[in-house]
Amino acid sequence: MYNQFVGDYDKKLNDVFANFKSNGVTDLVLDLRYNPGGSVDTAINLGSMVTGQFEDKPYVQFLYNNKLKSENEKLNFKTEIVKGSHINSLKLSEIYIIATKLSASASEMTINGLRAYINVHHIGTKTVGKYTASITIYDSKDGRKSGVNPTHKYAIQPIILKVANADGRTDFDDGLYPDIPLKEDFSHMGVLGDESEPLLAKAIEQITGRRSPVTYASAHTKPYFAEVFSSVNELELLPNEMYINKPIPND
């Protein structure tokens, strides 16, 4: 389960994939059901850990506002997190991703980016539908964090681009729809990480081909599917974010 794309933990994430690799993992369930997004670089790192066989191919495309940059940009899969730190790749040809109406931005980029190359089985509900990214502009002469005015405590976060996958797919305003629709039942949530938790159980069922005994009907005659209209992420300054960690692009 991965709850936010934060670059500070990329090395720890890579260590997790090293453990997967050493244990011969052949099937992966990636749970993004509550993940509102975050760093594009981290999303590319994660996608590269899942795969590894598409080293010289573009993972995503940046479609810029033409007032900022006239040419679009392609970002390839990576082999290193930082120079000298090799990415632990599983070279999978398919993945099972749990995603819901609380999955946004970099989570959607992960689903959309991987779909151009491998079989992505999306379990859950449709996602938020945010495919734009922003950049932080600080109060300094060139807009960068170095040289920032120490007496000013603000920055601006303009949206500057749309993110597309290698096939050019973007503009999914209504979200990404699941291949295997399954809502969370608020009266039978289960325990995250437990094989009997309904969404995880469905993923395991898809992998093994053995029908899971876990059903909503087995525990409750009437499930409670409440429609989520807000979440704790909305209390954040930048909910459902996707940002790029590099200087302002220019021609």
DOTITOR-395653 format. One line per field, with one value per residue: residue number from 1; x, y, z of N, C-alpha, C in turn. Coordinates in nm, 4 decimals. Example, Ala and Ser with C-alpha at 12.3 -4.5 7.8 and 13.67 -1.06 7.14 Angstrom:
BEGIN
k: 1|2
nxx: 1.3190|1.2850
nyy: -0.5690|-0.2250
nzz: 0.7800|0.7080
caxx: 1.2300|1.3670
cayy: -0.4500|-0.1060
cazz: 0.7800|0.7140
cxx: 1.3200|1.2900
cyy: -0.3300|0.0030
czz: 0.7800|0.7870
//
This chain:
BEGIN
k: 1|2|3|4|5|6|7|8|9|10|11|12|13|14|15|16|17|18|19|20|21|22|23|24|25|26|27|28|29|30|31|32|33|34|35|36|37|38|39|40|41|42|43|44|45|46|47|48|49|50|51|52|53|54|55|56|57|58|59|60|61|62|63|64|65|66|67|68|69|70|71|72|73|74|75|76|77|78|79|80|81|82|83|84|85|86|87|88|89|90|91|92|93|94|95|96|97|98|99|100|101|102|103|104|105|106|107|108|109|110|111|112|113|114|115|116|117|118|119|120|121|122|123|124|125|126|127|128|129|130|131|132|133|134|135|136|137|138|139|140|141|142|143|144|145|146|147|148|149|150|151|152|153|154|155|156|157|158|159|160|161|162|163|164|165|166|167|168|169|170|171|172|173|174|175|176|177|178|179|180|181|182|183|184|185|186|187|188|189|190|191|192|193|194|195|196|197|198|199|200|201|202|203|204|205|206|207|208|209|210|211|212|213|214|215|216|217|218|219|220|221|222|223|224|225|226|227|228|229|230|231|232|233|234|235|236|237|238|239|240|241|242|243|244|245|246|247|248|249|250|251
nxx: 0.0847|0.0566|0.0666|0.1270|0.3100|0.6141|0.9255|1.1246|1.1299|1.2066|1.4335|1.3865|1.1577|1.2680|1.4238|1.2269|1.1412|1.3736|1.3655|1.1345|1.2319|1.4465|1.3049|1.1802|0.9391|0.6536|0.4047|0.2238|0.0418|-0.0603|-0.1587|-0.3360|-0.5497|-0.6101|-0.4428|-0.3421|-0.1606|0.1392|0.4895|0.6131|0.8583|0.8975|0.6839|0.7680|0.9951|0.8743|0.7210|0.9304|1.0450|0.8497|0.8588|1.1230|1.2129|1.1898|1.3789|1.4810|1.2568|0.9778|0.8098|0.6189|0.4624|0.5119|0.2896|0.3087|0.1846|0.1627|0.2485|0.4498|0.6359|0.7326|0.7717|0.6856|0.7705|0.9404|0.9617|1.1690|1.1596|1.3440|1.6752|1.8224|1.7789|1.9144|2.2355|2.4411|2.2792|2.1105|1.8014|1.5779|1.4316|1.1379|1.0549|0.7954|0.5114|0.2516|0.0225|-0.1618|-0.3713|-0.5135|-0.7485|-0.9376|-1.2049|-1.0612|-0.8109|-0.5633|-0.4005|-0.0612|-0.1024|-0.2907|-0.1362|0.0497|-0.1053|-0.2017|0.0403|0.1761|-0.0034|0.0447|0.2363|0.2283|0.0017|-0.2458|-0.4443|-0.7070|-0.8588|-1.1459|-1.2895|-1.3840|-1.1321|-1.0107|-0.9549|-0.7445|-0.4979|-0.3073|-0.0080|0.2001|0.4331|0.6590|0.6949|0.9104|0.9629|1.1937|1.4689|1.4865|1.2787|1.3386|1.4141|1.6599|1.8165|1.5859|1.3637|1.4054|1.2250|0.9745|0.7066|0.5820|0.4789|0.4026|0.1930|0.1521|-0.0406|0.1142|0.1259|-0.0048|-0.0208|0.0567|0.0393|0.2711|0.1338|-0.0039|-0.2331|-0.4485|-0.6366|-0.8457|-1.0970|-1.3129|-1.2035|-1.0210|-1.1484|-1.2342|-1.1174|-1.2138|-1.4784|-1.5400|-1.6718|-1.5849|-1.7236|-1.8750|-1.9757|-1.8408|-1.5474|-1.3035|-0.9559|-0.6783|-0.4307|-0.4758|-0.5491|-0.8142|-0.9422|-1.1761|-1.1134|-0.8420|-0.8634|-1.0084|-0.8162|-0.6230|-0.7735|-0.7973|-0.5340|-0.4702|-0.6740|-0.8525|-1.1640|-1.2493|-1.3551|-1.4452|-1.7028|-1.9350|-2.1942|-2.1653|-2.1120|-2.2873|-2.6247|-2.7133|-2.5167|-2.3298|-2.2768|-2.1414|-2.1272|-1.8323|-1.7607|-1.5778|-1.2564|-0.9957|-0.7785|-0.8615|-0.8267|-0.5676|-0.3128|-0.2451|-0.4280|-0.4642|-0.2326|0.0142|0.3378|0.6366|0.9829|1.1906|1.3744|1.2043|1.0826|1.2063|1.2255
nyy: -0.1187|0.2160|0.5449|0.8110|1.0025|1.0744|1.2143|1.1982|0.9460|0.7678|0.6013|0.4214|0.3045|0.1821|-0.0055|-0.1743|-0.2886|-0.4198|-0.6213|-0.7530|-0.8412|-1.0125|-1.2128|-1.3293|-1.2304|-1.2510|-1.1543|-0.8577|-0.6507|-0.3288|-0.0901|0.1926|0.3254|0.5387|0.7394|1.0619|1.1658|1.3442|1.3674|1.3742|1.2672|1.0654|0.8998|0.8118|0.6727|0.4659|0.3371|0.2448|0.0623|-0.1315|-0.2262|-0.2207|-0.3246|-0.1448|0.0516|0.2582|0.3879|0.6202|0.7044|0.8896|1.1824|1.5312|1.7777|2.0896|2.4163|2.6354|2.8952|2.8878|2.6908|2.5788|2.3249|1.9841|1.7420|1.4359|1.1875|0.9358|0.5896|0.5017|0.4040|0.4547|0.5924|0.8076|0.9175|0.6391|0.4915|0.2241|0.1274|-0.1116|-0.3429|-0.5237|-0.6203|-0.6812|-0.7976|-0.7508|-0.5942|-0.5464|-0.3006|-0.1262|0.1210|0.4192|0.6626|0.8344|0.8353|1.0083|1.2297|1.1802|0.9138|0.8398|0.8942|0.6886|0.4578|0.5162|0.5596|0.3110|0.1520|0.1809|-0.0009|-0.2445|-0.4981|-0.3619|-0.4120|-0.2642|-0.2358|-0.1522|0.1648|0.4391|0.6899|1.0172|1.2024|1.3839|1.5171|1.7034|1.8980|2.0851|2.3513|2.4847|2.8240|3.0462|3.3382|3.4919|3.6153|3.4606|3.2872|3.0510|2.8316|2.8749|3.1660|3.2829|3.5309|3.6006|3.7206|3.6874|3.4649|3.2973|3.1216|3.0473|2.8180|2.7324|2.5584|2.4042|2.2170|1.9297|1.5817|1.3040|0.9601|0.7282|0.6660|0.8902|0.9341|1.1315|1.3894|1.2711|1.3576|1.2614|1.0746|0.7610|0.4546|0.1501|-0.1854|-0.3937|-0.3441|-0.2480|-0.1478|0.0037|-0.1294|0.0255|-0.0911|-0.3181|-0.3113|-0.4407|-0.5268|-0.3388|-0.4760|-0.7307|-1.0506|-1.1077|-0.8699|-0.6989|-0.5689|-0.6308|-0.9060|-0.9561|-0.8882|-1.0876|-1.3076|-1.2664|-1.3061|-1.5696|-1.7214|-1.8556|-1.8514|-1.6102|-1.6566|-1.4387|-1.2245|-0.9524|-1.0236|-1.2442|-1.1533|-0.9463|-0.8726|-0.6457|-0.4266|-0.1230|0.1255|0.4117|0.7280|0.8898|1.2235|1.4001|1.4290|1.3763|1.4772|1.7102|1.9012|1.9737|2.2071|2.1731|1.9732|1.6551|1.6620|1.7022|1.7348|1.8793|1.8416|2.0497|2.3184|2.6116|2.5585|2.6764|2.8207
nzz: 0.0000|-0.0898|-0.0038|-0.0740|-0.3140|-0.2420|-0.2639|-0.0688|0.0332|-0.1599|-0.1773|0.0295|-0.0696|-0.2904|-0.1589|-0.0622|-0.3005|-0.3647|-0.1779|-0.2661|-0.5119|-0.4397|-0.3233|-0.5304|-0.6413|-0.8443|-0.8997|-0.8434|-0.6246|-0.6172|-0.4036|-0.4280|-0.3237|-0.1498|-0.2290|-0.3008|-0.4810|-0.5850|-0.6237|-0.9554|-1.0369|-0.8455|-0.9120|-1.1627|-1.0859|-0.9358|-1.1351|-1.2893|-1.1176|-1.1079|-1.3688|-1.5831|-1.8154|-2.0157|-2.0690|-2.2474|-2.3315|-2.3492|-2.0519|-1.9667|-2.1128|-2.1213|-2.1805|-2.2548|-2.1558|-2.4211|-2.3962|-2.2219|-2.2956|-2.6062|-2.7134|-2.6515|-2.3949|-2.3350|-2.0888|-1.9907|-1.8764|-1.5805|-1.4682|-1.2496|-0.9249|-0.8086|-0.9187|-0.9239|-0.7607|-0.8163|-0.9650|-0.8374|-1.0236|-1.1201|-1.3616|-1.4541|-1.6422|-1.6048|-1.3746|-1.0717|-0.9701|-0.7101|-0.6998|-0.6371|-0.5986|-0.4493|-0.5451|-0.7153|-0.9569|-0.9493|-0.8901|-1.0811|-1.3033|-1.2807|-1.3279|-1.5878|-1.7270|-1.7098|-1.8462|-2.1160|-2.1718|-2.0202|-1.8912|-1.7045|-1.4356|-1.3104|-1.0102|-0.8283|-0.8113|-1.0309|-1.0824|-0.9670|-1.1819|-1.2580|-1.4413|-1.4695|-1.4036|-1.1780|-1.0921|-0.8506|-0.7843|-0.6480|-0.4354|-0.5682|-0.7684|-1.0010|-0.9676|-0.8441|-0.5610|-0.4411|-0.3277|-0.2386|-0.1129|0.2191|0.3897|0.2963|0.2980|0.1111|-0.1890|-0.5348|-0.7149|-1.0045|-1.2545|-1.5231|-1.7233|-1.9055|-1.8373|-2.0296|-2.1409|-2.3033|-2.5306|-2.5800|-2.4339|-2.2493|-2.0779|-1.9292|-1.7976|-1.6520|-1.4915|-1.4437|-1.5424|-1.3736|-1.4494|-1.3118|-1.1415|-0.8097|-0.5151|-0.1989|0.0904|0.3424|0.5677|0.5904|0.5925|0.6381|0.7122|0.6286|0.4211|0.5063|0.3795|0.3544|0.3251|0.1291|-0.1350|-0.1750|-0.1570|-0.3882|-0.5810|-0.5324|-0.5983|-0.8736|-0.9512|-0.8712|-0.9750|-0.8268|-0.6801|-0.4444|-0.1105|0.0179|0.0280|-0.0016|0.0581|0.2186|0.4686|0.5196|0.4581|0.3374|0.1838|0.2542|0.0596|0.0624|-0.0956|-0.1603|-0.1109|-0.0252|0.1398|0.3854|0.2532|0.1340|0.3223|0.3095|0.1960|-0.0719|-0.2160|-0.3843|-0.5610|-0.8237|-0.8990|-1.0435|-0.9947|-1.0713|-1.2318|-1.3661|-1.6887|-2.0039|-2.3338
caxx: 0.0000|0.1391|-0.0310|0.1603|0.4357|0.7036|1.0624|1.2115|1.1283|1.2300|1.5338|1.3195|1.0701|1.3558|1.4627|1.1127|1.1442|1.4882|1.3149|1.0469|1.3158|1.5234|1.2102|1.1244|0.7994|0.6086|0.2776|0.2258|-0.0780|-0.0237|-0.2805|-0.3325|-0.6902|-0.6207|-0.3235|-0.3823|-0.0598|0.2672|0.6022|0.6216|0.9830|0.8730|0.5956|0.8509|1.0770|0.7898|0.6918|1.0545|1.0633|0.7534|0.8992|1.2675|1.2446|1.1604|1.4769|1.4987|1.1272|0.9140|0.7063|0.5134|0.4902|0.4670|0.2295|0.3179|0.1177|0.2526|0.3034|0.5665|0.7343|0.6713|0.7841|0.6546|0.8875|0.9198|1.0426|1.1871|1.1787|1.4752|1.7527|1.8807|1.7060|2.0170|2.3550|2.5047|2.1785|2.0369|1.6630|1.5475|1.3177|1.0797|1.0310|0.6639|0.4348|0.1187|0.0142|-0.2965|-0.3699|-0.6378|-0.7627|-1.0749|-1.2339|-0.9639|-0.6809|-0.5540|-0.2750|0.0492|-0.1585|-0.3494|-0.0242|0.1086|-0.1950|-0.2046|0.1736|0.2061|-0.0967|0.0992|0.3392|0.1966|-0.1394|-0.2808|-0.5785|-0.7525|-0.9658|-1.1991|-1.3860|-1.3163|-1.0441|-1.0494|-0.9509|-0.6520|-0.3838|-0.2246|0.1015|0.2388|0.5705|0.6636|0.7704|0.9410|0.9878|1.3354|1.4898|1.4603|1.1672|1.3853|1.4208|1.7866|1.8075|1.4512|1.3527|1.3819|1.1182|0.8460|0.6770|0.4845|0.5198|0.2843|0.1975|0.0681|-0.0448|0.1855|0.1272|-0.0849|0.0608|0.0021|0.1262|0.3487|0.0388|-0.0695|-0.3610|-0.4632|-0.7714|-0.9483|-1.1646|-1.4064|-1.1286|-0.9889|-1.2490|-1.1752|-1.1452|-1.2881|-1.5453|-1.5698|-1.6733|-1.5634|-1.8465|-1.8440|-2.0188|-1.7537|-1.4247|-1.1898|-0.8305|-0.5837|-0.3190|-0.5247|-0.5920|-0.9596|-0.9968|-1.2450|-1.0474|-0.7215|-0.9083|-1.0446|-0.6910|-0.5639|-0.8583|-0.7612|-0.4000|-0.4656|-0.7797|-0.9395|-1.2656|-1.2341|-1.4768|-1.4826|-1.8038|-2.0127|-2.3152|-2.1344|-2.1084|-2.3988|-2.7268|-2.7295|-2.3937|-2.3449|-2.1853|-2.1566|-2.0555|-1.7343|-1.7609|-1.4647|-1.1659|-0.9012|-0.6853|-0.9125|-0.7821|-0.4308|-0.2984|-0.2405|-0.4852|-0.4599|-0.1297|0.1172|0.4316|0.7666|1.0932|1.2987|1.3576|1.1029|1.1299|1.1943|1.2823
cayy: 0.0000|0.3354|0.6505|0.9401|1.0032|1.1695|1.1810|1.1745|0.8044|0.6863|0.4976|0.3185|0.2344|0.0969|-0.1168|-0.2660|-0.3630|-0.5114|-0.7365|-0.8250|-0.9055|-1.1222|-1.3185|-1.3847|-1.1891|-1.2584|-1.0830|-0.7426|-0.5704|-0.1941|-0.0297|0.3394|0.3662|0.6666|0.8171|1.1818|1.2071|1.3945|1.3928|1.3031|1.1890|0.9458|0.8134|0.7477|0.5741|0.3514|0.2668|0.1779|-0.0522|-0.2329|-0.2797|-0.2363|-0.3735|-0.0391|0.1516|0.3711|0.4296|0.7243|0.6636|0.9905|1.3015|1.6584|1.8633|2.2198|2.5382|2.6877|3.0251|2.8601|2.6093|2.5475|2.1827|1.8912|1.6727|1.2961|1.1411|0.7913|0.5055|0.5269|0.2906|0.4982|0.6959|0.9117|0.8581|0.5384|0.4154|0.1517|0.0928|-0.2542|-0.3616|-0.6579|-0.6587|-0.7432|-0.7726|-0.7091|-0.5489|-0.5264|-0.1735|-0.0868|0.2669|0.4607|0.8047|0.9105|0.8207|1.1225|1.2878|1.0874|0.7783|0.8191|0.8898|0.5550|0.3656|0.5542|0.5415|0.1681|0.0893|0.1857|-0.1043|-0.3743|-0.5167|-0.3034|-0.4519|-0.1641|-0.2866|-0.0474|0.2548|0.5383|0.7793|1.1583|1.2674|1.4980|1.4804|1.8235|1.9098|2.2228|2.3762|2.5876|2.9459|3.1151|3.4822|3.5168|3.6807|3.3673|3.1997|2.9270|2.8365|2.9387|3.3117|3.3272|3.6419|3.5390|3.7879|3.6512|3.3256|3.2429|3.0806|3.0180|2.6817|2.7304|2.4417|2.4413|2.1133|1.8079|1.4613|1.1985|0.8425|0.7148|0.6590|1.0205|0.9393|1.2303|1.4480|1.1824|1.4450|1.1871|0.9738|0.6333|0.3576|0.0198|-0.3068|-0.4800|-0.2517|-0.2976|-0.0383|-0.0296|-0.1405|0.0889|-0.1778|-0.4369|-0.2577|-0.5300|-0.4700|-0.3164|-0.5691|-0.8653|-1.1143|-1.1139|-0.7365|-0.7264|-0.5295|-0.7116|-1.0423|-0.9612|-0.8901|-1.2213|-1.3964|-1.2481|-1.3618|-1.7146|-1.7901|-1.9234|-1.7587|-1.5760|-1.6755|-1.3102|-1.1495|-0.8658|-1.0937|-1.3435|-1.0907|-0.8527|-0.8886|-0.5180|-0.3474|0.0220|0.1923|0.5566|0.8014|0.9807|1.3525|1.4768|1.3470|1.4537|1.5450|1.8426|1.9934|2.0110|2.3260|2.1306|1.8389|1.5915|1.7337|1.6372|1.8438|1.8420|1.8942|2.1012|2.4615|2.6534|2.5368|2.7894|2.7943
cazz: 0.0000|-0.1065|0.0229|-0.1348|-0.3888|-0.1749|-0.3033|0.0470|0.0695|-0.2795|-0.1495|0.1099|-0.1624|-0.3699|-0.0716|-0.0600|-0.4265|-0.3554|-0.1035|-0.3594|-0.6143|-0.3802|-0.2892|-0.6539|-0.6610|-0.9838|-0.9104|-0.7525|-0.6027|-0.5737|-0.3475|-0.4332|-0.3048|-0.0784|-0.2668|-0.3749|-0.5795|-0.5358|-0.7135|-1.0837|-1.0355|-0.7663|-0.9908|-1.2661|-1.0141|-0.9025|-1.2593|-1.3317|-1.0284|-1.1499|-1.4990|-1.5953|-1.9493|-2.1131|-2.0271|-2.3385|-2.3842|-2.2672|-1.9569|-1.9783|-2.1923|-2.0675|-2.2827|-2.1893|-2.1988|-2.5243|-2.3574|-2.1378|-2.3667|-2.7348|-2.7452|-2.5440|-2.3396|-2.3010|-1.9764|-2.0039|-1.7589|-1.5210|-1.4157|-1.1225|-0.8506|-0.8196|-0.9770|-0.8399|-0.6857|-0.9199|-0.9347|-0.8308|-1.1131|-1.1205|-1.5019|-1.4641|-1.7644|-1.5627|-1.2357|-1.0199|-0.8978|-0.6429|-0.7060|-0.6105|-0.6186|-0.3713|-0.6128|-0.8066|-1.0030|-0.9748|-0.8878|-1.2135|-1.3965|-1.2712|-1.3987|-1.7287|-1.7840|-1.7226|-1.9405|-2.2522|-2.1862|-1.9588|-1.8555|-1.5752|-1.3927|-1.2142|-0.9242|-0.7419|-0.8750|-1.1148|-1.0080|-0.9610|-1.3126|-1.2570|-1.5250|-1.4841|-1.3066|-1.1476|-1.0494|-0.7466|-0.8162|-0.5222|-0.4416|-0.5920|-0.8979|-1.1112|-0.9332|-0.7817|-0.4152|-0.4022|-0.3372|-0.2055|-0.0187|0.3498|0.4647|0.2362|0.3322|0.0179|-0.3236|-0.6148|-0.7682|-1.1251|-1.3421|-1.6452|-1.8264|-1.8944|-1.8452|-2.1152|-2.1445|-2.4272|-2.6421|-2.5921|-2.3635|-2.1422|-2.0788|-1.8720|-1.7010|-1.5688|-1.4177|-1.5075|-1.5011|-1.3373|-1.5263|-1.2193|-1.0500|-0.6755|-0.4188|-0.0584|0.1684|0.4709|0.6775|0.5885|0.5348|0.6511|0.7633|0.5191|0.4199|0.5345|0.2554|0.3493|0.2942|0.0029|-0.2596|-0.1873|-0.1835|-0.5301|-0.6573|-0.5160|-0.6774|-1.0145|-0.9718|-0.8512|-1.0475|-0.7303|-0.6325|-0.3032|-0.0292|0.0758|-0.0464|0.0859|0.1001|0.3213|0.6008|0.5354|0.3551|0.2691|0.1956|0.2673|-0.0328|0.0730|-0.1989|-0.1015|-0.1789|0.0255|0.2196|0.4657|0.1621|0.1018|0.4264|0.2792|0.1123|-0.2113|-0.2285|-0.5164|-0.6346|-0.9028|-0.9209|-1.0988|-0.9136|-1.1526|-1.2600|-1.4617|-1.8243|-2.0966|-2.4659
cxx: 0.0878|0.0468|0.0040|0.2968|0.5258|0.8477|1.1554|1.2250|1.1551|1.3304|1.4735|1.2243|1.1504|1.4030|1.3511|1.1139|1.2663|1.4471|1.2215|1.1297|1.3894|1.4346|1.1379|0.9795|0.7640|0.4775|0.2742|0.0886|-0.0325|-0.1506|-0.2646|-0.4686|-0.7066|-0.5078|-0.3616|-0.2790|0.0701|0.3676|0.5982|0.7466|0.9648|0.7832|0.6728|0.9408|0.9956|0.7569|0.8115|1.0864|0.9701|0.8003|1.0514|1.3095|1.2196|1.2532|1.4835|1.3682|1.0617|0.8044|0.5873|0.5593|0.4357|0.4162|0.2145|0.2162|0.2106|0.3034|0.4300|0.6758|0.6689|0.6750|0.7495|0.7790|0.8515|1.0149|1.0488|1.1819|1.3220|1.5436|1.8179|1.7891|1.7891|2.1407|2.4212|2.4076|2.0839|1.8963|1.6451|1.4185|1.2705|1.0544|0.8983|0.5955|0.2891|0.1210|-0.1316|-0.2934|-0.5080|-0.6434|-0.9104|-1.0928|-1.1412|-0.8237|-0.6701|-0.4116|-0.1670|0.0035|-0.2172|-0.2415|0.0409|0.0248|-0.1875|-0.0702|0.2069|0.1182|-0.0464|0.1947|0.3013|0.0463|-0.1632|-0.4249|-0.6202|-0.8747|-1.0144|-1.3066|-1.3110|-1.2383|-1.0895|-1.0573|-0.8662|-0.5228|-0.2939|-0.1186|0.1422|0.3859|0.5679|0.7500|0.7857|0.9643|1.1384|1.3505|1.4571|1.3487|1.2080|1.4007|1.5509|1.7745|1.6705|1.4555|1.3172|1.2688|0.9795|0.8225|0.5751|0.5509|0.3916|0.3031|0.1084|0.0723|0.0155|0.1801|0.0229|0.0105|-0.0130|0.0928|0.1952|0.2595|-0.0351|-0.1999|-0.3565|-0.6092|-0.8793|-1.0196|-1.2541|-1.3372|-1.0986|-1.0848|-1.1850|-1.2085|-1.2326|-1.3556|-1.5763|-1.5600|-1.6370|-1.6981|-1.8168|-1.8883|-1.9340|-1.6205|-1.3101|-1.0681|-0.7320|-0.4651|-0.3575|-0.5798|-0.7437|-1.0233|-1.0526|-1.1712|-0.9185|-0.7575|-0.9456|-0.9197|-0.6260|-0.6427|-0.8225|-0.6255|-0.4016|-0.5672|-0.8745|-1.0372|-1.2520|-1.3645|-1.5268|-1.5815|-1.8776|-2.1332|-2.2886|-2.1354|-2.2299|-2.4995|-2.7455|-2.6027|-2.4237|-2.2397|-2.2100|-2.0717|-1.9618|-1.7359|-1.6475|-1.3773|-1.0742|-0.8010|-0.7306|-0.8732|-0.6389|-0.4275|-0.3026|-0.2959|-0.4718|-0.3561|-0.0443|0.2134|0.5624|0.8757|1.2084|1.2740|1.2492|1.1549|1.1164|1.2627|1.4160
cyy: 0.1230|0.4571|0.7890|0.9327|1.1130|1.1268|1.1488|1.0264|0.7126|0.5737|0.3854|0.2374|0.1370|-0.0246|-0.2214|-0.3510|-0.4558|-0.6384|-0.8204|-0.9072|-1.0262|-1.2406|-1.3744|-1.3497|-1.1882|-1.1845|-0.9733|-0.6774|-0.4362|-0.1225|0.1219|0.3987|0.5004|0.7628|0.9373|1.2308|1.2523|1.4122|1.3068|1.2159|1.0581|0.8472|0.7421|0.6429|0.4476|0.2695|0.1895|0.0584|-0.1659|-0.3022|-0.3011|-0.2823|-0.2684|0.0809|0.2749|0.4242|0.5330|0.6682|0.7588|1.1031|1.4239|1.7438|2.0020|2.3212|2.6069|2.8285|3.0083|2.7880|2.5574|2.3990|2.0963|1.8127|1.5286|1.2559|0.9887|0.7201|0.5240|0.3977|0.3244|0.6009|0.8228|0.8422|0.7622|0.4548|0.3497|0.1169|-0.0592|-0.2808|-0.5064|-0.7106|-0.7325|-0.7084|-0.7399|-0.6732|-0.5298|-0.4018|-0.1457|0.0660|0.3027|0.6095|0.8934|0.9006|0.9295|1.1471|1.1842|0.9418|0.7445|0.8143|0.7521|0.4533|0.3912|0.5288|0.3955|0.1007|0.0910|0.0694|-0.2408|-0.3813|-0.4638|-0.3408|-0.3578|-0.2186|-0.1726|0.0333|0.3529|0.6352|0.9254|1.2239|1.3932|1.4571|1.6009|1.8278|2.0554|2.2300|2.4883|2.7041|3.0259|3.2644|3.5075|3.5741|3.5888|3.2682|3.0708|2.9441|2.8993|3.0892|3.3663|3.4408|3.5860|3.6029|3.7553|3.5011|3.2634|3.1989|3.0598|2.8840|2.6728|2.5960|2.4816|2.3360|2.0064|1.6896|1.3582|1.0764|0.8333|0.7080|0.7909|1.0318|1.0384|1.2777|1.3524|1.2572|1.3694|1.0779|0.8511|0.5279|0.2216|-0.0897|-0.4009|-0.3900|-0.3164|-0.1814|-0.0884|-0.0263|-0.0882|0.0053|-0.3044|-0.3990|-0.3582|-0.4563|-0.4582|-0.4118|-0.7124|-0.9253|-1.1263|-0.9764|-0.7418|-0.6881|-0.6087|-0.8561|-1.0586|-0.9652|-1.0285|-1.3242|-1.3883|-1.3117|-1.5143|-1.7909|-1.8659|-1.8233|-1.7354|-1.5995|-1.5453|-1.2403|-1.0604|-0.9410|-1.1922|-1.2844|-1.0009|-0.8736|-0.7596|-0.4345|-0.1979|0.0897|0.3423|0.6251|0.9023|1.1124|1.4420|1.3823|1.4374|1.5278|1.6866|1.9463|2.0397|2.1364|2.2894|1.9887|1.7867|1.6554|1.6414|1.7482|1.7902|1.9140|1.9394|2.2474|2.4878|2.6324|2.6624|2.7529|2.8648
czz: 0.0000|-0.1026|-0.0290|-0.2013|-0.3329|-0.1992|-0.1886|0.0799|-0.0492|-0.2541|-0.0662|0.0230|-0.2483|-0.2888|-0.0632|-0.1859|-0.4332|-0.2828|-0.1911|-0.4578|-0.5587|-0.3433|-0.4116|-0.6790|-0.8098|-1.0076|-0.8046|-0.7476|-0.5450|-0.5309|-0.3408|-0.3972|-0.2346|-0.1165|-0.3518|-0.4755|-0.5159|-0.6475|-0.8404|-1.0871|-0.9585|-0.8412|-1.1016|-1.2029|-0.9849|-1.0270|-1.3114|-1.2436|-1.0674|-1.2770|-1.5026|-1.7325|-2.0579|-2.0939|-2.1168|-2.3952|-2.2923|-2.1782|-1.9662|-2.0700|-2.1198|-2.1838|-2.2221|-2.2416|-2.2993|-2.4963|-2.2739|-2.2149|-2.4944|-2.7691|-2.6240|-2.5046|-2.3055|-2.1888|-1.9803|-1.8689|-1.7093|-1.4766|-1.2822|-1.0564|-0.8486|-0.8739|-0.8785|-0.7586|-0.7852|-0.8739|-0.9371|-0.9078|-1.1142|-1.2615|-1.5197|-1.5960|-1.7324|-1.4150|-1.1998|-0.9327|-0.8409|-0.6426|-0.6968|-0.6411|-0.5359|-0.4313|-0.7198|-0.8531|-1.0311|-0.9669|-1.0249|-1.3210|-1.3978|-1.3479|-1.5492|-1.7965|-1.8077|-1.8275|-2.0847|-2.2780|-2.1309|-1.9292|-1.7142|-1.5440|-1.2794|-1.1409|-0.8352|-0.8121|-0.9638|-1.0263|-1.0220|-1.0986|-1.3126|-1.3262|-1.5520|-1.3749|-1.2920|-1.1099|-0.9457|-0.7921|-0.6867|-0.5445|-0.4485|-0.7322|-1.0154|-1.0805|-0.8648|-0.6302|-0.3667|-0.4244|-0.3022|-0.1035|0.1187|0.4295|0.4098|0.2531|0.2373|-0.1118|-0.4029|-0.6852|-0.8932|-1.1973|-1.4758|-1.7551|-1.8001|-1.9083|-1.9304|-2.1065|-2.2804|-2.5503|-2.6634|-2.5171|-2.2474|-2.1444|-2.0282|-1.7587|-1.6041|-1.4881|-1.5011|-1.4528|-1.4733|-1.4380|-1.4434|-1.1154|-0.9160|-0.5772|-0.2795|0.0127|0.3087|0.5903|0.6856|0.5235|0.5352|0.7040|0.6481|0.5317|0.4505|0.4056|0.2433|0.3279|0.1522|-0.1258|-0.2824|-0.2196|-0.3306|-0.6174|-0.6513|-0.5969|-0.8257|-1.0459|-0.9702|-0.9347|-0.9571|-0.6710|-0.4828|-0.2281|0.0304|-0.0171|0.0510|0.1421|0.2122|0.4612|0.6265|0.4230|0.2756|0.2865|0.2007|0.1814|-0.0265|-0.0348|-0.1324|-0.1794|-0.1310|0.1059|0.2983|0.3765|0.1298|0.2067|0.4030|0.1929|-0.0354|-0.2236|-0.3706|-0.6073|-0.7203|-0.9428|-0.9770|-1.0220|-1.0023|-1.1832|-1.3629|-1.6034|-1.9089|-2.2280|-2.4812
//
